[in-house]
């Protein structure tokens, strides 16, 4: 462990790094009209400005996390930030759609090493009784990013071209690399892990196929879409390769996906909850559409109506992290899932009471803020040489949940009699899932067992 005086600047360094990566998701939305006009981006390619970032983030997580466990946090964190900076430069210099998407892919790949390495570093430098508050602060970054992102983008676009939104990342990345070289621990772990390249390639193929399949689904023609050439082959690759990967990894000495970890009841439960968390997070994407249908507001105003969920997440994450250190992860997870269940049920009622709608949004934000507790459990359940890898696995579970949730909500809403009624049914399904996860969370370790490491 690192001395307490040193942990504060390390936490600030990690916070800024994660914030930089998160902001590049939230600032793209306001910049879309300018990018579309400047580069003549087609309507079909617009969605890929988001999707390709997420895809390469998923593909890179396993490799970056494993490299961090094998070669140390400092070198991989600096490498990830450097790659992100290069991607930002490519995006800012883009003169056509292809170059823009290549830059976004490089950015996504670089960001894949920032969050899991940050979480693993917290496990390295903070004692178990203080990890919760640090993880909570890092978790709050995403809420803060979605508040600051549109604001920063709006101000900068008044005075600069869209390129400046990405060009600003370069000096920030340089500063981060300089301070990372000074502050982050450079000591390699006692056991040097080998890189499981075959496992990484197979996992990348599975995640890529799953992402392409989900993005190509036409929710208005669900049955026909699932059997189309743009979806079915990718789904087949996903379902065929997944059991092969699991069998292969179970026989590897240094697997990228340590199947043996799932012998732990804690890890299995966290996997299910992380997937559920991703499902619930995906519903936020549909809240502006629901607001338009319920209240008849303009789409631009509907986006601002998301503030309650964003602010609640930004406040709830550090608060929940501090409480984890006092009462343990089990209490926070059960409380968070219960609050989320109430929120999802209120939204399923399709209330036209604006205050009740905002209350449901705030509850959803506070409920989802328990994610730091999942990171906390995974840090406690593994040895130092696997911390980054397991944090990466956790991110993958959440991301798969997000992709699945978006497709699920879209499918339910499209197959219902009316879109608004469909949203209500979708939120009700999510409520049932959330209540089921509350029951599952009852089987997590209590605080005493957590501290005892049993």
LUMDRENFI-312407 format. One record per residue (C-alpha): residue number from 0; chain; x, y, z. Coordinates in Angstrom, 3 decimals, padded with zeros to 6 digits, m for minus. Example, Ala and Ser with C-alpha at 12.3 -4.5 7.8 and 13.67 -1.06 7.14 Angstrom:
2
SITE;num;cadena;px;py;pz
SITE;0;A;012.300;m004.500;007.800
SITE;1;A;013.670;m001.060;007.140
//
This chain:
454
SITE;num;cadena;px;py;pz
SITE;0;A;000.000;000.000;000.000
SITE;1;A;001.037;003.606;m000.672
SITE;2;A;001.272;006.230;002.080
SITE;3;A;m001.933;008.224;002.576
SITE;4;A;m000.301;011.522;001.564
SITE;5;A;000.460;010.060;m001.838
SITE;6;A;m002.948;008.517;m002.471
SITE;7;A;m004.743;011.863;m002.953
SITE;8;A;m002.710;013.003;m006.006
SITE;9;A;m002.948;009.470;m007.417
SITE;10;A;m006.723;009.569;m007.053
SITE;11;A;m006.863;012.985;m008.760
SITE;12;A;m004.714;011.654;m011.616
SITE;13;A;m006.969;008.625;m012.105
SITE;14;A;m010.094;010.796;m011.810
SITE;15;A;m008.957;013.187;m014.559
SITE;16;A;m007.973;010.309;m016.844
SITE;17;A;m011.351;008.589;m016.544
SITE;18;A;m013.105;011.960;m016.918
SITE;19;A;m011.240;012.622;m020.169
SITE;20;A;m012.418;009.295;m021.605
SITE;21;A;m016.000;009.740;m020.366
SITE;22;A;m016.264;013.301;m021.715
SITE;23;A;m015.463;012.083;m025.207
SITE;24;A;m018.714;010.127;m025.154
SITE;25;A;m020.905;012.950;m023.853
SITE;26;A;m019.487;015.802;m025.965
SITE;27;A;m020.046;014.027;m029.276
SITE;28;A;m023.841;014.479;m029.201
SITE;29;A;m023.796;018.310;m029.303
SITE;30;A;m021.039;018.196;m031.937
SITE;31;A;m022.950;015.895;m034.317
SITE;32;A;m024.642;018.693;m036.348
SITE;33;A;m021.297;020.457;m036.884
SITE;34;A;m019.514;017.213;m037.798
SITE;35;A;m022.336;016.208;m040.155
SITE;36;A;m022.172;019.553;m041.923
SITE;37;A;m018.370;019.749;m042.140
SITE;38;A;m017.667;016.154;m043.238
SITE;39;A;m020.958;015.377;m045.014
SITE;40;A;m021.481;012.347;m042.768
SITE;41;A;m024.343;010.092;m043.894
SITE;42;A;m027.220;009.307;m041.550
SITE;43;A;m026.146;005.648;m041.306
SITE;44;A;m022.596;006.589;m040.308
SITE;45;A;m023.686;008.991;m037.571
SITE;46;A;m024.537;006.171;m035.154
SITE;47;A;m021.105;004.641;m035.734
SITE;48;A;m019.435;007.735;m034.286
SITE;49;A;m020.714;006.391;m030.952
SITE;50;A;m020.747;002.666;m031.698
SITE;51;A;m017.191;002.315;m033.000
SITE;52;A;m015.855;003.998;m029.847
SITE;53;A;m017.774;001.544;m027.645
SITE;54;A;m016.805;m001.433;m029.825
SITE;55;A;m013.051;m000.790;m029.714
SITE;56;A;m013.306;000.002;m026.026
SITE;57;A;m014.758;m003.473;m025.490
SITE;58;A;m012.234;m005.148;m027.784
SITE;59;A;m009.276;m003.494;m026.056
SITE;60;A;m010.307;m004.029;m022.436
SITE;61;A;m009.082;m007.626;m022.167
SITE;62;A;m005.672;m006.858;m023.668
SITE;63;A;m005.056;m003.641;m021.738
SITE;64;A;m006.197;m005.133;m018.437
SITE;65;A;m004.059;m008.236;m018.879
SITE;66;A;m001.026;m006.133;m019.847
SITE;67;A;m001.555;m004.049;m016.711
SITE;68;A;m001.519;m007.185;m014.568
SITE;69;A;001.568;m008.470;m016.374
SITE;70;A;003.719;m005.355;m016.751
SITE;71;A;002.502;m002.967;m014.063
SITE;72;A;m000.055;m000.180;m013.838
SITE;73;A;002.167;002.811;m014.679
SITE;74;A;003.408;001.722;m018.106
SITE;75;A;000.014;000.512;m019.340
SITE;76;A;m001.830;003.583;m018.035
SITE;77;A;000.642;005.847;m019.853
SITE;78;A;000.294;003.716;m023.006
SITE;79;A;m003.522;003.877;m022.852
SITE;80;A;m003.540;007.659;m022.387
SITE;81;A;m001.022;008.057;m025.237
SITE;82;A;m003.174;005.972;m027.610
SITE;83;A;m006.218;008.001;m026.601
SITE;84;A;m004.288;011.199;m027.368
SITE;85;A;m003.273;009.904;m030.803
SITE;86;A;m006.893;009.007;m031.535
SITE;87;A;m007.986;012.502;m030.488
SITE;88;A;m005.431;014.003;m032.872
SITE;89;A;m006.664;011.838;m035.759
SITE;90;A;m010.289;012.841;m035.053
SITE;91;A;m009.428;016.543;m034.827
SITE;92;A;m007.580;016.406;m038.174
SITE;93;A;m010.293;014.369;m039.924
SITE;94;A;m011.319;015.532;m043.377
SITE;95;A;m013.704;012.671;m044.185
SITE;96;A;m015.913;010.088;m042.465
SITE;97;A;m013.389;007.247;m042.733
SITE;98;A;m010.654;009.196;m040.962
SITE;99;A;m013.141;010.298;m038.306
SITE;100;A;m014.216;006.723;m037.556
SITE;101;A;m010.596;005.508;m037.503
SITE;102;A;m009.789;008.203;m034.947
SITE;103;A;m012.817;007.276;m032.831
SITE;104;A;m011.738;003.615;m032.948
SITE;105;A;m008.235;004.538;m031.725
SITE;106;A;m009.774;006.663;m028.967
SITE;107;A;m011.998;003.783;m027.883
SITE;108;A;m009.046;001.386;m027.833
SITE;109;A;m007.020;003.809;m025.720
SITE;110;A;m009.860;004.407;m023.279
SITE;111;A;m010.168;000.645;m022.769
SITE;112;A;m007.037;000.745;m020.617
SITE;113;A;m007.911;003.821;m018.570
SITE;114;A;m010.873;002.711;m016.432
SITE;115;A;m009.851;m000.888;m015.524
SITE;116;A;m006.283;000.211;m014.754
SITE;117;A;m007.629;003.059;m012.611
SITE;118;A;m009.822;000.665;m010.622
SITE;119;A;m007.003;m001.862;m010.248
SITE;120;A;m004.613;000.877;m009.073
SITE;121;A;m007.091;001.819;m006.352
SITE;122;A;m006.961;m001.815;m005.217
SITE;123;A;m003.152;m001.610;m005.161
SITE;124;A;m002.738;001.656;m003.225
SITE;125;A;m005.812;001.818;m000.962
SITE;126;A;m006.435;m000.520;001.983
SITE;127;A;m009.659;m002.532;001.853
SITE;128;A;m011.409;m000.265;004.384
SITE;129;A;m010.849;002.847;002.199
SITE;130;A;m011.386;001.499;m001.309
SITE;131;A;m015.102;002.225;m001.411
SITE;132;A;m014.831;006.003;m001.281
SITE;133;A;m012.107;006.017;m003.960
SITE;134;A;m014.109;003.758;m006.270
SITE;135;A;m017.214;005.861;m005.613
SITE;136;A;m015.401;009.007;m006.694
SITE;137;A;m014.216;007.323;m009.898
SITE;138;A;m017.770;006.045;m010.470
SITE;139;A;m019.132;009.588;m010.166
SITE;140;A;m017.023;010.607;m013.174
SITE;141;A;m019.599;009.319;m015.660
SITE;142;A;m022.406;011.335;m014.107
SITE;143;A;m020.203;014.421;m013.984
SITE;144;A;m019.155;013.867;m017.605
SITE;145;A;m022.750;013.802;m018.811
SITE;146;A;m023.388;017.078;m016.987
SITE;147;A;m020.222;018.841;m018.114
SITE;148;A;m019.978;017.353;m021.618
SITE;149;A;m022.907;019.112;m023.317
SITE;150;A;m022.106;022.348;m021.428
SITE;151;A;m018.429;022.344;m022.462
SITE;152;A;m019.341;021.412;m026.038
SITE;153;A;m021.953;024.159;m026.245
SITE;154;A;m019.544;026.856;m025.037
SITE;155;A;m016.631;025.751;m027.232
SITE;156;A;m018.764;025.427;m030.356
SITE;157;A;m019.741;029.083;m030.006
SITE;158;A;m016.127;030.144;m030.529
SITE;159;A;m014.330;027.222;m032.214
SITE;160;A;m014.889;024.544;m034.852
SITE;161;A;m015.884;021.033;m033.749
SITE;162;A;m012.246;019.874;m034.063
SITE;163;A;m011.312;021.823;m030.932
SITE;164;A;m013.449;019.492;m028.792
SITE;165;A;m010.997;016.678;m029.503
SITE;166;A;m007.828;018.736;m029.921
SITE;167;A;m008.070;019.808;m026.274
SITE;168;A;m007.496;016.190;m025.225
SITE;169;A;m003.899;016.266;m026.428
SITE;170;A;m002.403;018.656;m023.819
SITE;171;A;m004.489;016.935;m021.130
SITE;172;A;m003.116;013.548;m022.212
SITE;173;A;000.468;014.867;m022.118
SITE;174;A;m000.002;016.236;m018.586
SITE;175;A;m001.551;012.934;m017.470
SITE;176;A;001.380;010.950;m018.848
SITE;177;A;003.910;013.195;m017.096
SITE;178;A;002.209;012.890;m013.710
SITE;179;A;001.506;009.184;m014.183
SITE;180;A;005.237;008.632;m014.655
SITE;181;A;005.855;010.401;m011.343
SITE;182;A;002.971;009.160;m009.219
SITE;183;A;001.806;005.710;m010.246
SITE;184;A;003.573;002.693;m008.729
SITE;185;A;006.100;001.237;m011.157
SITE;186;A;006.776;m001.992;m009.300
SITE;187;A;005.936;m005.016;m011.369
SITE;188;A;003.902;m007.738;m009.747
SITE;189;A;005.879;m010.627;m008.298
SITE;190;A;004.477;m013.046;m010.828
SITE;191;A;004.795;m012.012;m014.455
SITE;192;A;001.697;m013.037;m016.383
SITE;193;A;001.865;m014.233;m019.958
SITE;194;A;m000.524;m012.719;m022.488
SITE;195;A;m003.225;m015.147;m023.656
SITE;196;A;m003.342;m013.929;m027.256
SITE;197;A;m005.656;m016.694;m028.498
SITE;198;A;m008.160;m015.934;m025.746
SITE;199;A;m007.977;m012.194;m026.428
SITE;200;A;m008.564;m012.710;m030.166
SITE;201;A;m011.534;m015.010;m029.563
SITE;202;A;m013.049;m012.622;m027.024
SITE;203;A;m012.572;m009.721;m029.451
SITE;204;A;m014.356;m011.695;m032.185
SITE;205;A;m017.259;m012.526;m029.846
SITE;206;A;m017.667;m008.942;m028.631
SITE;207;A;m017.359;m007.529;m032.154
SITE;208;A;m019.910;m009.976;m033.548
SITE;209;A;m022.346;m009.325;m030.687
SITE;210;A;m022.030;m005.540;m031.071
SITE;211;A;m022.538;m005.677;m034.849
SITE;212;A;m025.534;m007.988;m034.476
SITE;213;A;m027.247;m005.787;m031.901
SITE;214;A;m026.564;m002.575;m033.835
SITE;215;A;m027.977;m004.067;m037.043
SITE;216;A;m031.245;m005.275;m035.492
SITE;217;A;m034.293;m003.470;m036.850
SITE;218;A;m036.639;m003.386;m033.859
SITE;219;A;m039.624;m002.512;m036.074
SITE;220;A;m039.190;m005.793;m037.996
SITE;221;A;m037.710;m007.906;m035.212
SITE;222;A;m038.353;m011.449;m036.497
SITE;223;A;m037.321;m010.637;m040.069
SITE;224;A;m034.284;m008.702;m038.869
SITE;225;A;m032.955;m011.544;m036.700
SITE;226;A;m032.865;m013.819;m039.742
SITE;227;A;m031.191;m011.282;m042.032
SITE;228;A;m027.617;m011.475;m043.321
SITE;229;A;m026.710;m008.357;m041.353
SITE;230;A;m027.626;m009.978;m038.001
SITE;231;A;m027.833;m013.784;m038.123
SITE;232;A;m024.177;m014.555;m039.089
SITE;233;A;m022.886;m012.344;m036.267
SITE;234;A;m025.235;m013.958;m033.759
SITE;235;A;m024.084;m017.415;m034.894
SITE;236;A;m020.420;m016.443;m034.436
SITE;237;A;m021.244;m015.129;m030.943
SITE;238;A;m023.107;m018.248;m029.798
SITE;239;A;m020.680;m020.712;m031.398
SITE;240;A;m017.472;m019.072;m030.171
SITE;241;A;m018.604;m018.346;m026.594
SITE;242;A;m018.605;m021.988;m025.337
SITE;243;A;m015.375;m022.639;m027.244
SITE;244;A;m013.762;m019.666;m025.478
SITE;245;A;m014.958;m020.860;m022.065
SITE;246;A;m013.629;m024.386;m022.653
SITE;247;A;m010.322;m023.057;m023.971
SITE;248;A;m009.841;m020.603;m021.100
SITE;249;A;m010.566;m023.254;m018.462
SITE;250;A;m007.367;m025.070;m019.527
SITE;251;A;m005.060;m022.036;m019.735
SITE;252;A;m002.526;m021.215;m017.024
SITE;253;A;m002.902;m017.453;m017.592
SITE;254;A;m006.362;m017.017;m019.156
SITE;255;A;m007.651;m013.633;m020.226
SITE;256;A;m011.047;m014.795;m018.909
SITE;257;A;m010.375;m016.716;m015.721
SITE;258;A;m013.283;m019.149;m015.700
SITE;259;A;m012.121;m020.460;m012.323
SITE;260;A;m013.043;m017.122;m010.746
SITE;261;A;m016.703;m017.952;m011.304
SITE;262;A;m016.437;m020.779;m008.813
SITE;263;A;m016.776;m017.987;m006.260
SITE;264;A;m020.406;m017.272;m005.428
SITE;265;A;m019.528;m013.593;m004.962
SITE;266;A;m018.147;m013.320;m008.482
SITE;267;A;m021.092;m015.145;m010.056
SITE;268;A;m023.592;m012.900;m008.304
SITE;269;A;m021.638;m009.776;m009.269
SITE;270;A;m021.633;m010.940;m012.906
SITE;271;A;m025.427;m011.194;m012.965
SITE;272;A;m025.861;m007.847;m011.196
SITE;273;A;m023.368;m006.137;m013.535
SITE;274;A;m025.312;m007.438;m016.547
SITE;275;A;m028.531;m006.175;m014.945
SITE;276;A;m026.923;m002.817;m014.239
SITE;277;A;m026.120;m002.518;m017.935
SITE;278;A;m029.739;m003.366;m018.794
SITE;279;A;m031.034;m000.617;m016.520
SITE;280;A;m028.494;001.930;m017.783
SITE;281;A;m029.671;001.303;m021.347
SITE;282;A;m033.178;002.492;m020.431
SITE;283;A;m031.803;006.013;m019.887
SITE;284;A;m031.297;006.310;m023.663
SITE;285;A;m035.068;006.014;m024.160
SITE;286;A;m036.098;008.526;m021.481
SITE;287;A;m035.996;011.564;m023.831
SITE;288;A;m038.313;009.744;m026.298
SITE;289;A;m040.626;008.859;m023.429
SITE;290;A;m040.642;012.493;m022.257
SITE;291;A;m041.605;013.655;m025.759
SITE;292;A;m044.493;011.175;m025.850
SITE;293;A;m045.735;011.874;m022.317
SITE;294;A;m045.307;015.633;m022.067
SITE;295;A;m045.246;016.764;m025.693
SITE;296;A;m041.959;018.642;m025.259
SITE;297;A;m039.429;019.328;m028.007
SITE;298;A;m036.594;016.758;m028.322
SITE;299;A;m034.032;019.415;m027.328
SITE;300;A;m035.825;020.059;m024.040
SITE;301;A;m036.375;016.330;m023.460
SITE;302;A;m032.599;015.837;m023.323
SITE;303;A;m032.322;018.400;m020.523
SITE;304;A;m035.039;016.505;m018.654
SITE;305;A;m032.373;013.817;m018.033
SITE;306;A;m030.630;016.056;m015.485
SITE;307;A;m032.229;014.388;m012.406
SITE;308;A;m030.797;010.951;m013.257
SITE;309;A;m027.389;012.391;m014.162
SITE;310;A;m027.096;014.563;m011.035
SITE;311;A;m028.305;011.725;m008.809
SITE;312;A;m025.623;009.426;m010.254
SITE;313;A;m022.915;012.071;m009.745
SITE;314;A;m023.967;012.554;m006.108
SITE;315;A;m024.839;008.939;m005.335
SITE;316;A;m021.588;007.350;m006.545
SITE;317;A;m019.178;009.023;m004.084
SITE;318;A;m021.802;008.842;m001.312
SITE;319;A;m022.359;005.146;m001.936
SITE;320;A;m018.599;004.580;m002.055
SITE;321;A;m018.127;006.129;001.373
SITE;322;A;m020.972;004.059;002.790
SITE;323;A;m019.404;000.878;001.381
SITE;324;A;m016.412;001.487;003.661
SITE;325;A;m018.768;001.692;006.646
SITE;326;A;m021.517;m000.853;006.071
SITE;327;A;m020.154;m003.083;003.296
SITE;328;A;m021.037;m003.695;m000.342
SITE;329;A;m023.990;m006.019;000.295
SITE;330;A;m026.114;m003.350;001.976
SITE;331;A;m025.334;m000.765;m000.715
SITE;332;A;m026.085;m003.152;m003.589
SITE;333;A;m029.399;m004.298;m002.095
SITE;334;A;m030.382;m000.699;m001.344
SITE;335;A;m029.362;000.469;m004.827
SITE;336;A;m031.268;m002.311;m006.596
SITE;337;A;m034.340;m001.686;m004.440
SITE;338;A;m034.302;002.030;m005.288
SITE;339;A;m033.803;001.182;m008.970
SITE;340;A;m036.769;m001.222;m008.805
SITE;341;A;m038.996;001.548;m007.451
SITE;342;A;m037.757;003.934;m010.159
SITE;343;A;m038.349;001.469;m012.990
SITE;344;A;m041.845;000.668;m011.678
SITE;345;A;m042.753;004.368;m011.477
SITE;346;A;m041.562;004.842;m015.062
SITE;347;A;m043.614;001.813;m016.174
SITE;348;A;m046.753;003.626;m014.985
SITE;349;A;m046.201;006.216;m017.750
SITE;350;A;m047.067;008.982;m015.333
SITE;351;A;m047.860;012.413;m016.749
SITE;352;A;m047.079;013.994;m013.382
SITE;353;A;m043.838;015.840;m014.100
SITE;354;A;m042.656;015.789;m010.470
SITE;355;A;m043.255;012.046;m010.162
SITE;356;A;m041.399;011.557;m013.457
SITE;357;A;m038.403;013.549;m012.180
SITE;358;A;m038.529;011.632;m008.878
SITE;359;A;m038.395;008.336;m010.784
SITE;360;A;m035.387;009.605;m012.760
SITE;361;A;m033.574;010.669;m009.573
SITE;362;A;m034.299;007.287;m007.963
SITE;363;A;m032.911;005.549;m011.039
SITE;364;A;m029.720;007.624;m010.814
SITE;365;A;m029.241;006.858;m007.117
SITE;366;A;m029.970;003.185;m007.726
SITE;367;A;m027.414;002.841;m010.525
SITE;368;A;m024.797;004.614;m008.405
SITE;369;A;m024.103;001.342;m006.580
SITE;370;A;m021.728;000.248;m009.363
SITE;371;A;m018.683;001.105;m007.223
SITE;372;A;m019.737;m001.696;m004.873
SITE;373;A;m019.368;m004.205;m007.703
SITE;374;A;m015.839;m002.955;m008.424
SITE;375;A;m015.132;m003.181;m004.695
SITE;376;A;m016.187;m006.833;m004.507
SITE;377;A;m014.136;m007.828;m007.538
SITE;378;A;m011.030;m006.156;m006.096
SITE;379;A;m011.451;m008.062;m002.843
SITE;380;A;m012.091;m011.434;m004.472
SITE;381;A;m008.887;m011.671;m006.527
SITE;382;A;m005.153;m011.396;m006.031
SITE;383;A;m003.200;m008.313;m007.125
SITE;384;A;m002.036;m010.040;m010.321
SITE;385;A;m005.648;m010.301;m011.553
SITE;386;A;m007.135;m006.985;m010.419
SITE;387;A;m007.111;m005.171;m013.746
SITE;388;A;m008.310;m008.251;m015.645
SITE;389;A;m011.322;m008.698;m013.374
SITE;390;A;m012.172;m004.989;m013.583
SITE;391;A;m012.098;m005.362;m017.354
SITE;392;A;m014.413;m008.377;m017.165
SITE;393;A;m016.813;m006.338;m015.035
SITE;394;A;m016.886;m003.566;m017.654
SITE;395;A;m017.606;m006.180;m020.347
SITE;396;A;m020.563;m007.584;m018.352
SITE;397;A;m022.017;m004.081;m017.937
SITE;398;A;m021.462;m003.240;m021.618
SITE;399;A;m023.109;m006.466;m022.824
SITE;400;A;m026.040;m005.610;m020.560
SITE;401;A;m026.257;m002.142;m022.117
SITE;402;A;m026.260;m003.523;m025.665
SITE;403;A;m028.823;m006.203;m024.780
SITE;404;A;m031.012;m003.727;m022.903
SITE;405;A;m031.133;m001.277;m025.801
SITE;406;A;m032.225;m004.057;m028.169
SITE;407;A;m034.733;m005.428;m025.625
SITE;408;A;m036.432;m002.083;m024.955
SITE;409;A;m036.521;m001.301;m028.663
SITE;410;A;m038.036;m004.704;m029.469
SITE;411;A;m040.724;m004.507;m026.767
SITE;412;A;m041.703;m000.950;m027.690
SITE;413;A;m041.829;m001.780;m031.404
SITE;414;A;m043.988;m004.908;m031.028
SITE;415;A;m046.541;m003.232;m028.730
SITE;416;A;m049.715;m001.502;m029.879
SITE;417;A;m048.213;001.924;m029.265
SITE;418;A;m044.666;003.121;m028.681
SITE;419;A;m045.535;004.768;m025.359
SITE;420;A;m047.350;001.643;m024.146
SITE;421;A;m044.344;m000.394;m025.267
SITE;422;A;m042.000;001.722;m023.155
SITE;423;A;m044.245;001.109;m020.145
SITE;424;A;m044.120;m002.648;m020.700
SITE;425;A;m040.344;m002.545;m021.191
SITE;426;A;m039.844;m000.693;m017.905
SITE;427;A;m042.110;m003.214;m016.173
SITE;428;A;m039.945;m006.076;m017.484
SITE;429;A;m036.876;m004.252;m016.166
SITE;430;A;m038.619;m003.879;m012.790
SITE;431;A;m039.105;m007.655;m012.538
SITE;432;A;m035.449;m008.235;m013.407
SITE;433;A;m034.328;m005.670;m010.804
SITE;434;A;m036.451;m007.262;m008.050
SITE;435;A;m034.957;m010.667;m008.964
SITE;436;A;m031.467;m009.215;m008.564
SITE;437;A;m032.392;m007.822;m005.138
SITE;438;A;m033.197;m011.377;m004.036
SITE;439;A;m029.952;m012.650;m005.577
SITE;440;A;m027.939;m009.954;m003.768
SITE;441;A;m029.136;m011.305;m000.416
SITE;442;A;m026.602;m014.115;m000.884
SITE;443;A;m023.572;m011.772;m001.015
SITE;444;A;m021.045;m011.718;001.821
SITE;445;A;m021.733;m009.449;004.775
SITE;446;A;m019.276;m006.766;005.920
SITE;447;A;m017.587;m008.968;008.494
SITE;448;A;m016.741;m011.655;005.944
SITE;449;A;m015.602;m009.012;003.437
SITE;450;A;m013.059;m007.551;005.850
SITE;451;A;m011.931;m011.026;006.865
SITE;452;A;m011.296;m011.859;003.219
SITE;453;A;m013.438;m015.004;003.325
//
